[in-house]
């Protein structure tokens, strides 16, 4: 298989029984479906609880009432359509409005529900001018959607222009195509040449990958990752912790280990944002911390680099530690620089899915109080 066939209608997935398709009809009226024959081939259709199926095939529980369309208030940080500036040193370009597959737990599914909310960057020059006028921005994330769904010509247009801005040192491309469609890399030598040209010894191109389960790491995806690494790209991985996919310490530990063997840094494990349709995939904070810590215990130091965090409206809040009675959070990346490093000690709440569910904050410690 060299060019996967994309499928945008759930009825064309031949392995799904007619009765199941009928049951999924209300879900399909609200949320879109997209996959391809490569990724669907990874599913064990004889296993009703197959983790790959769980990632990509809709389920009725997506209609459970829970969450918001924009739980992290991304709109607040949008400077123009398709450009976000939440963290002082980072600009985000939502340069693509599609993906190789639609993850059922997507936190930006608002873009696929309401066409009028499709926020995609079209005015490249205005975005580049914004970055150029903000010297505090030293890295730019090209994402969407999926950054590698852009043509290589489009990527080069963006990347070559960013390389003319002296204060932009890091360019990141957010993508799940190394899981969904690694042939995007293998079939495009032009992409490899692009990485070779613009990922420089003193300012690299990073690929922020999205492997959620070890079975997504195939010989094809391994080859695609290796080509990017040999071209000079730096590869990191992030994934949410997902109920029925990777909420098992053995699975998460194996994922960390395989990534470290491949030379890919485990970067973030995210708690599922409280987004509409996501309750069935979410894992409570304290359970997730237990899974995360147990998984890390199975790894060398290189496999332990990930942080367990949530992308909150106020920043990336890391889950740091837990005692019998309390749980400790730290603002790892703050929207307001004055909040950077702030620590919260809260009374434990086993039913909490999000920081806002912790009503009893026992103590707040500012970074100045910690001596840095």
C-alpha positions in Angstrom: 0.0 0.0 0.0 1.6 3.3 -1.1 -1.3 5.7 -1.1 -4.0 5.1 1.5 -7.6 5.6 0.4 -9.4 8.1 2.6 -12.9 7.4 3.8 -15.3 10.2 4.9 -18.5 8.2 5.3 -18.8 5.7 8.1 -21.1 3.5 5.9 -18.1 2.8 3.7 -16.3 1.0 6.5 -17.3 -2.5 5.5 -16.4 -4.2 8.8 -19.1 -2.3 10.7 -22.5 -4.2 10.9 -25.6 -2.6 9.6 -27.2 -2.5 13.0 -24.2 -0.7 14.4 -24.3 1.8 11.6 -28.0 2.5 12.4 -27.2 3.1 16.0 -24.4 5.5 15.1 -26.6 7.6 12.8 -27.4 10.2 15.5 -23.7 10.6 16.3 -22.9 11.1 12.6 -25.5 13.9 12.4 -23.5 15.8 14.9 -19.8 14.8 14.5 -17.9 14.0 11.3 -16.0 10.9 10.5 -12.7 10.5 8.6 -10.1 7.8 8.3 -8.2 5.7 5.7 -7.7 2.1 4.8 -4.2 2.0 6.2 -5.2 3.1 9.7 -8.4 0.9 9.7 -6.2 -2.1 8.8 -4.6 -1.8 12.3 -7.9 -2.6 14.0 -8.7 -6.1 15.2 -12.3 -6.2 14.3 -12.9 -9.4 16.3 -12.1 -7.4 19.5 -15.0 -5.1 20.4 -12.7 -3.2 22.8 -9.9 -2.8 20.3 -8.0 0.4 21.2 -7.4 1.5 17.6 -11.1 1.2 16.9 -11.8 3.2 20.0 -9.6 6.1 18.6 -11.2 6.4 15.2 -14.7 4.7 15.1 -17.6 6.7 16.6 -19.5 5.5 19.6 -23.0 6.4 20.9 -21.5 7.7 24.2 -20.2 10.7 22.2 -23.7 12.1 22.6 -23.5 12.1 26.5 -24.0 15.7 27.7 -20.7 17.0 29.0 -18.2 19.8 28.5 -17.9 22.8 26.3 -17.0 23.5 22.7 -14.0 25.6 23.7 -13.1 24.5 27.2 -9.6 26.1 27.1 -11.0 29.4 25.8 -8.7 29.4 22.8 -10.9 32.2 21.4 -9.5 34.5 24.1 -5.9 34.1 22.7 -6.8 34.4 19.0 -5.1 37.5 17.5 -6.6 37.0 14.0 -8.3 34.0 12.3 -5.9 31.1 12.6 -3.3 32.7 14.8 -3.1 32.2 18.6 -0.7 33.8 21.0 -1.3 32.4 24.5 2.2 31.8 25.8 4.7 34.6 25.6 7.3 32.9 23.5 5.0 30.8 21.3 2.7 31.6 18.4 0.3 29.0 17.0 -0.7 28.9 13.3 -3.9 26.9 12.7 -2.7 26.5 9.1 -4.8 23.4 8.3 -8.5 22.7 8.8 -8.4 19.0 8.3 -6.7 15.8 9.6 -5.7 12.4 8.3 -8.4 11.0 10.6 -10.8 12.6 13.0 -9.9 11.5 16.5 -13.2 10.8 18.4 -11.8 12.7 21.4 -10.8 15.8 19.4 -10.6 19.0 21.6 -11.2 21.2 18.5 -14.3 19.4 17.2 -16.1 22.7 17.3 -14.3 23.4 14.0 -15.9 20.3 12.5 -19.4 20.9 13.9 -20.0 24.5 13.0 -18.6 25.5 9.6 -18.7 29.2 10.6 -16.2 28.4 13.4 -13.6 26.8 11.1 -10.7 28.9 12.2 -7.9 28.4 9.6 -5.0 30.7 8.8 -5.3 32.1 5.3 -3.5 35.4 5.5 0.1 34.1 5.9 1.6 37.6 5.5 -0.5 39.1 8.3 0.5 36.2 10.6 4.2 36.6 9.7 4.0 40.3 10.3 2.5 39.7 13.7 5.4 37.3 14.6 7.9 39.7 13.2 6.6 42.5 15.4 6.8 40.4 18.6 10.4 39.6 19.3 9.5 37.6 22.4 8.2 34.8 20.1 11.0 32.4 19.6 9.0 29.4 18.4 6.0 28.9 16.1 3.8 25.8 16.0 2.2 25.0 12.6 -0.9 22.9 13.4 -4.6 22.9 12.8 -6.0 20.4 12.0 -2.9 18.6 11.1 0.2 20.5 10.0 1.3 17.7 7.6 -2.0 17.9 5.8 -0.6 21.0 4.2 1.2 20.4 0.9 5.0 20.5 1.1 4.9 23.6 -1.1 2.6 25.3 1.5 4.9 24.2 4.3 7.9 25.6 2.5 6.1 28.9 2.0 5.6 29.2 5.7 8.8 27.7 6.9 11.1 29.7 4.6 9.4 32.9 5.6 9.7 32.1 9.3 13.4 31.4 8.8 13.8 35.1 7.7 12.7 36.2 11.2 15.8 36.1 13.4 14.1 35.7 16.7 12.2 32.6 15.6 14.5 29.7 16.5 12.1 26.7 16.7 9.5 25.7 14.2 7.1 23.0 15.3 4.8 20.9 13.1 1.9 19.3 15.0 0.8 16.0 13.3 -0.8 12.6 13.8 0.0 11.6 10.3 2.9 9.4 11.5 0.1 7.3 13.1 -2.7 7.8 10.6 -0.8 8.0 7.3 3.0 7.6 7.5 3.1 7.4 3.7 2.7 11.2 3.7 6.4 11.2 4.7 7.6 8.1 2.8 6.0 9.1 -0.5 7.3 12.7 -0.4 11.1 13.2 -0.9 10.4 16.9 -1.1 9.3 16.9 2.5 12.6 15.3 3.5 14.6 17.9 1.5 12.6 20.7 3.2 13.6 19.3 6.6 17.2 19.0 5.5 17.3 22.6 4.3 15.5 24.3 7.2 16.2 22.2 10.3 19.5 23.7 11.2 22.0 22.9 13.9 21.2 26.0 15.8 17.5 26.2 15.1 15.6 23.0 14.5 12.3 21.9 13.1 10.4 19.8 15.7 7.7 17.3 14.8 5.1 17.0 17.6 3.8 13.5 17.0 0.7 11.8 18.3 1.1 8.1 19.0 -1.5 7.1 21.5 -1.0 3.3 21.6 2.0 1.1 20.8 0.1 -0.7 18.0 0.2 2.6 16.0 3.9 2.2 15.8 4.2 0.0 12.7 7.2 -0.8 10.4 5.8 1.9 8.0 5.5 4.6 10.8 9.0 3.6 12.1 10.5 4.1 8.7 8.7 7.5 8.3 10.0 8.6 11.7 13.5 7.5 10.9 13.5 9.5 7.6 12.6 12.7 9.5 15.2 12.0 12.1 17.9 11.4 9.5 16.9 14.6 7.8 17.6 16.6 11.0 14.1 16.8 12.4 13.6 16.5 16.2 10.6 14.2 17.1 8.5 14.5 20.3 5.3 12.7 21.2 2.2 13.8 23.0 -1.2 12.1 23.6 -4.2 12.4 25.8 -4.8 9.7 28.3 -7.8 7.9 26.8 -10.3 5.6 28.5 -10.1 2.2 26.7 -6.9 3.1 24.8 -3.9 3.9 27.0 -5.4 4.1 30.5 -3.5 0.9 31.5 0.0 1.4 33.0 1.4 -1.6 31.0 0.2 0.0 27.7 1.4 3.5 28.6 4.7 2.1 29.9 5.2 0.2 26.6 4.4 3.3 24.6 7.0 5.3 26.6 9.6 2.6 26.1 9.0 2.2 22.4 9.2 5.9 21.8 12.5 6.2 23.7 13.9 3.3 21.7 13.0 5.2 18.5 14.7 8.3 19.6 11.4 10.1 20.2 11.0 12.1 23.4 7.8 11.4 25.4 6.7 15.0 25.8 3.2 15.4 27.3 0.4 13.1 28.5 -2.7 15.3 28.5 -5.8 15.0 30.5 -8.8 15.0 28.1 -10.2 18.5 27.9 -13.8 18.7 29.0 -14.9 19.1 25.4 -18.4 18.2 24.1 -18.5 14.5 23.3 -15.4 13.6 25.3 -16.7 12.2 28.5 -16.4 8.6 27.4 -12.7 9.1 26.6 -11.8 11.0 29.8 -9.9 9.6 32.8 -10.3 11.3 36.2 -7.2 13.3 37.3 -6.2 11.1 40.2 -6.7 7.8 38.4 -4.7 9.3 35.5 -1.8 10.3 37.8 -1.7 6.7 39.2 -1.6 5.2 35.7 1.1 7.8 34.6 3.3 7.2 37.6 3.1 3.4 37.4 3.9 3.5 33.7 6.9 5.8 34.3 8.2 3.2 36.8 8.6 0.7 34.0 11.0 3.0 32.0 14.5 4.3 32.0 15.1 8.0 32.5 14.7 8.6 28.8 11.2 7.1 28.9 10.2 9.2 31.8 10.4 12.6 30.2 6.7 13.1 29.7 4.7 15.4 32.0 1.1 14.8 32.9 -0.7 18.1 32.3 -4.0 19.7 31.2 -4.3 22.5 28.7 -6.3 24.8 30.9 -7.4 28.3 29.9 -4.8 29.7 32.3 -2.0 27.6 31.0 -0.6 24.1 31.0 -1.2 22.8 34.6 1.0 19.9 35.5 -0.1 17.2 38.0 3.0 17.0 40.2 2.3 14.8 43.2 -0.4 13.2 45.4 -0.6 12.2 49.0 -3.3 10.3 50.8 -5.2 13.6 51.3 -3.9 16.2 48.9 -2.9 16.6 45.3 -0.4 19.2 44.0 -0.5 21.1 40.8 2.0 23.5 39.2 1.5 25.9 36.3 4.1 24.5 33.9 3.4 27.0 31.1 1.4 30.1 32.0 -0.7 32.4 29.9 0.2 35.1 32.3 4.0 35.0 32.8 3.5 36.2 36.4 1.8 32.9 37.1 4.6 30.7 35.9 5.6 28.1 38.4 2.6 28.8 40.7 1.8 25.8 42.9 -1.6 24.7 44.1 -2.2 22.3 46.9 -5.7 20.9 46.8 -7.8 18.5 48.8 -8.1 15.3 46.8 -11.3 14.7 44.7 -11.4 11.3 43.0 -14.2 12.3 40.8 -12.4 15.4 39.4 -11.7 15.4 35.6 -10.3 19.0 35.5 -8.5 21.5 37.6 -11.8 23.5 38.0 -13.3 20.5 39.8 -11.0 21.0 42.7 -13.1 23.4 44.9 -10.9 23.2 48.0 -7.6 24.8 47.3 -5.7 24.6 50.6 -2.7 26.7 49.6 -1.3 28.7 46.6 2.4 29.2 46.4 3.8 31.8 43.9 7.1 31.1 42.2 8.7 34.0 44.1 7.9 32.2 47.3 9.8 29.2 46.0 13.0 31.2 45.4 13.0 31.5 41.5 
